[in-house]
Amino acid sequence: MLDLRRQYAPLHRELLAALEHVLETQQFILGEQVASFERAGAAQLAVKHAIGCSSGTDALWLALNAAQIGPGDAVLTTPFSFFASVSAILRAGAQPLLADIDPVTFNLDPDAVRCALDTPAAANTKAILPVHLYGQCADWDAFSKIGIEYGLKLIEDAAQAWGAQWNGKPAGTLGDAAAFSFYPTKNLSAAGDAGMVTTNDDKIAERARMLRQHGMRRRYHHDEIGWNTRLDGFQGAILEIKLKYIAGWNDARRAIAQRYGVLFRKAGLTDSGPYPSKGIVLPQEVQGAHHVWHQYVIRSARRDALRELLAARKIGSEIYYPVPLHMQEALESLGYAEGDFPESERAAREVLALPIFPELHEDEQQTVVDAIADFLS
Ligand SMILES: Cc1ncc(COP(=O)(O)O)c(C=O)c1O
């Protein structure tokens, strides 16, 4: 599914030298190395502020909190995402509200968001939190319009989307604030947990910096209850090096996604979608999006049997995500029930992520396609 050693091999000298530098400076938490990565990250995205922190989950919590979203507020997001998209809202003290996804992109559906916002339950909504799922930006033309119309803040969950764009604007610069994850399987990855908040808003940036260090502006003077969610020097050093390569890696992912498309079509395995019947439905890059293919996710009506066949042939695959968030036990108190978000529920039954990473070989892709052809025949 993902062989991180192939990325490490050509970089290992450069990475080890950077780690040694951190050891020499003994600046293990924040410090110059983290500041340097933050400057480089901000410059790459052309965003005013980049604030490193301990994880993507914390980045979401920080972004919400720094944007003054908390108790008494509701935040509208998607049920088809990683758990943290919703749990961070609860951790910030706010109430998550959910709306269904678009079956083509798997991203939050702007029409469903409008319907949800027009209900009495949405009276306290203060923000929308769209997720750029699988590396493709949510429909930002629509969300910026909705944001203005309803007077809402927009917080991006850009955990899977470093380098993605909407109409030429990078993910991380579209909303009031954004959260990135650098979990080791992400397209831009650390060697452990790491995350980042980005924003063009000086006040949000200042609050995020304060909140990531126990609400301190001045040492040992605590203005608010923040948390300890600092980025460490080793991760900063590794991430700054990887920033130099990420554009090339994202291009390689795009080329692999395109090649999958060619191979699957040539083999005659594709249904036109959005739902599968006898074949598979391929993922699409929609108008306006520059997709970075963090994941390549197909749909199959017989997904579980297909996954078993792939596993028998030692081909990795993964289900992101098998249980929509409104059906998670831990989120029962949100008050939703099975049947509330049919697109998310159907996607959870049909999606299958196939191997995609910059160093994946052409013959390995062919092996994946051949296995799926055998399955479908
Ligand atoms: C969409 C999404 N949001 C949030 C997160 C949380 O990031 P992390 O695992 O770095 O805490 C992830 C990563 O798993 C994610 O995929």
The ligand as an SDF file (V2000), in Angstrom:
LIG
                    3D

 16 16  0  0  0  0  0  0  0  0999 V2000
   -8.9010   14.3350    7.3170 C   0  0  0  0  0  0  0  0  0  0  0  0
   -8.0290   14.2470    8.5320 C   0  0  0  0  0  0  0  0  0  0  0  0
   -8.2180   15.1050    9.5340 N   0  0  0  0  0  0  0  0  0  0  0  0
   -7.4510   15.0800   10.6370 C   0  0  0  0  0  0  0  0  0  0  0  0
   -6.4360   14.1510   10.7900 C   0  0  0  0  0  0  0  0  0  0  0  0
   -5.6690   14.1170   12.0650 C   0  0  0  0  0  0  0  0  0  0  0  0
   -4.2850   14.2220   11.8950 O   0  0  0  0  0  0  0  0  0  0  0  0
   -3.2700   13.5230   12.8970 P   0  0  0  0  0  0  0  0  0  0  0  0
   -3.3370   12.0560   12.7020 O   0  0  0  0  0  0  0  0  0  0  0  0
   -1.9440   14.1130   12.5160 O   0  0  0  0  0  0  0  0  0  0  0  0
   -3.6600   13.9240   14.2760 O   0  0  0  0  0  0  0  0  0  0  0  0
   -6.1940   13.2480    9.7550 C   0  0  0  0  0  0  0  0  0  0  0  0
   -5.1030   12.2700    9.8410 C   0  0  0  0  0  0  0  0  0  0  0  0
   -5.2220   11.1400   10.1320 O   0  0  0  0  0  0  0  0  0  0  0  0
   -7.0220   13.2800    8.6110 C   0  0  0  0  0  0  0  0  0  0  0  0
   -6.8460   12.4110    7.6040 O   0  0  0  0  0  0  0  0  0  0  0  0
  1  2  1  0
  2  3  1  0
  2 15  2  0
  3  4  2  0
  4  5  1  0
  5  6  1  0
  5 12  2  0
  6  7  1  0
  7  8  1  0
  8  9  2  0
  8 10  1  0
  8 11  1  0
 12 13  1  0
 12 15  1  0
 13 14  2  0
 15 16  1  0
M  END
$$$$
